[in-house]
C-alpha cells in the first residue's frame, strides 16, 4: 500500500512538473533521474512560476549543467527559502539519485502553486514505462547483464579448454 501511495505521489509530482514546464521546448521531464541532470528542468520549473526572478534564455543557452543546477538551487534558496539540499555535481551525472531529486522537487512543490490538471496526470500515465525506470532498476539490469557476460565467458573458456585438451 505504501508503494502504491508513493507511486501516486510521484505521478502527481511528475504531472505537476510536466504541466509547469510544458512551454519550455528544451525540457521534457519523464522521470526523477536523468531528466534533471542538465539543470534545465529545475530552472524551467522555477521560471514557470516566478519568471521575474531570472532571464530564462540566459540560463538555458549560456551555462553548463553544473552552472545551471547551481543557479536553480541558489534562486530557490534566496527567493523561496529552500535550502540547497543537493550538490550540482551529484545531479549532473548520467543517473542522479531518484530519492534526492524527489525530495528537492517536493520542497519546490510545497512552496510554488500546486494546481495539477487531470490532463497532465493522464499524460504521465501514458508515458512509456521505460522512461520511468528507477535507478535501482537501471542498476539491476546492468548487474544481470554483467553476470550473464561472466557466465557466458566462463562457459566459453571451459568449452575452449575442453577443446584444447581433447
C-alpha positions in Angstrom: 0.0 0.0 0.0 2.9 2.4 0.8 4.4 1.6 -2.6 1.1 2.4 -4.3 0.8 5.7 -2.4 4.5 6.6 -3.3 3.8 5.8 -7.0 0.7 8.0 -6.9 2.6 10.8 -5.3 5.3 10.5 -7.8 2.8 10.6 -10.6 1.1 13.7 -9.3 4.5 15.4 -8.8 5.7 14.4 -12.3 2.4 15.7 -13.7 2.9 19.0 -11.9 6.4 19.3 -13.2 5.4 18.5 -16.8 2.5 20.8 -16.7 4.7 23.6 -15.3 7.5 23.2 -17.8 5.4 22.5 -20.9 6.2 25.8 -22.6 10.0 25.2 -22.4 10.9 23.2 -25.6 14.3 22.2 -24.2 12.7 20.5 -21.2 11.0 17.1 -21.3 10.7 15.6 -17.8 9.8 12.0 -17.9 11.4 10.7 -14.7 13.1 11.8 -11.4 16.6 10.9 -12.5 18.1 11.6 -16.0 15.5 14.4 -16.8 17.1 16.6 -14.2 20.8 16.2 -14.8 21.3 19.1 -17.2 19.7 21.7 -14.8 17.2 22.9 -17.3 14.2 21.2 -15.6 14.9 22.9 -12.3 15.3 26.3 -13.9 12.2 25.9 -16.1 10.2 24.8 -13.1 11.3 27.9 -11.1 10.9 30.2 -14.1 7.4 28.9 -15.0 6.1 30.1 -11.6 8.5 33.0 -11.0 9.6 34.5 -14.3 10.5 37.7 -12.6 13.5 36.0 -10.9 15.8 35.5 -13.9 16.2 35.6 -17.7 15.4 32.0 -18.9 17.3 32.4 -22.2 20.5 33.5 -20.5 20.4 30.5 -18.2 19.3 28.0 -20.8 21.8 28.9 -23.5 25.0 30.0 -21.9 25.7 27.8 -18.9 27.0 24.3 -18.3 24.8 21.8 -16.5 26.6 22.3 -13.2 26.2 26.1 -13.5 22.5 25.8 -14.4 21.9 23.5 -11.4 23.8 25.8 -9.1 21.8 28.7 -10.5 18.5 27.0 -9.8 19.5 25.9 -6.3 20.7 29.4 -5.4 17.5 31.0 -6.7 15.3 28.6 -4.7 17.4 29.3 -1.6 17.4 33.1 -2.0 13.8 33.6 -3.1 11.8 30.6 -1.9 13.7 29.7 1.3 14.5 26.2 0.1 17.9 25.0 1.4 20.5 23.9 -1.1 19.9 20.1 -0.4 21.7 18.9 -3.5 25.2 19.4 -4.9 25.1 20.3 -8.6 28.0 17.8 -9.2 25.9 15.0 -7.8 22.9 15.8 -10.0 24.9 16.5 -13.2 25.6 12.8 -13.7 24.2 10.1 -16.1 21.9 8.8 -13.4 21.2 11.2 -10.4 19.8 9.7 -7.2 16.0 9.5 -7.6 15.2 10.0 -3.9 17.3 13.1 -3.7 15.6 14.6 -6.8 12.1 13.7 -5.4 12.9 15.3 -2.1 14.0 18.5 -3.7 11.2 18.7 -6.2 8.7 18.0 -3.3 10.2 21.0 -1.5 9.5 23.1 -4.6 6.0 21.7 -4.8 5.3 22.8 -1.2 6.1 26.5 -1.9 5.0 27.0 -5.5 1.5 26.9 -6.9 0.3 23.3 -7.0 -2.6 23.1 -9.4 -2.4 19.9 -11.4 -4.9 19.1 -14.2 -6.3 15.7 -14.9 -5.0 16.0 -18.4 -1.4 16.3 -17.0 -1.9 13.2 -14.9 -3.3 11.2 -17.8 -0.3 12.3 -19.9 2.1 10.9 -17.3 0.1 7.7 -17.2 0.7 7.4 -20.9 4.4 7.8 -20.7 6.3 4.7 -21.9 7.3 2.6 -18.9 11.0 2.6 -19.9 11.2 6.4 -19.5 10.2 5.9 -15.8 12.9 3.4 -15.0 14.3 3.9 -11.5 18.0 4.0 -10.6 17.6 0.6 -8.8 16.0 -1.0 -11.9 18.8 0.5 -14.0 21.5 -1.0 -11.7 19.7 -4.3 -11.6 19.6 -4.6 -15.4 23.3 -3.8 -15.6 24.1 -6.4 -12.8 22.1 -9.1 -14.6 23.8 -8.2 -17.9 27.2 -8.4 -16.2 26.5 -11.7 -14.5 25.3 -13.1 -17.9 28.5 -11.9 -19.5 30.6 -13.6 -16.8 28.7 -16.8 -17.0 29.0 -16.8 -20.8 32.7 -16.0 -20.6 33.2 -18.8 -18.1 31.2 -21.2 -20.3 33.3 -20.3 -23.3 36.6 -20.7 -21.5 35.6 -24.1 -20.1 34.5 -25.2 -23.6 37.7 -23.9 -25.1 39.8 -25.7 -22.5 37.9 -29.0 -23.3 38.6 -28.5 -27.0 42.3 -27.8 -26.4 42.7 -30.7 -24.0 40.8 -33.2 -26.2 
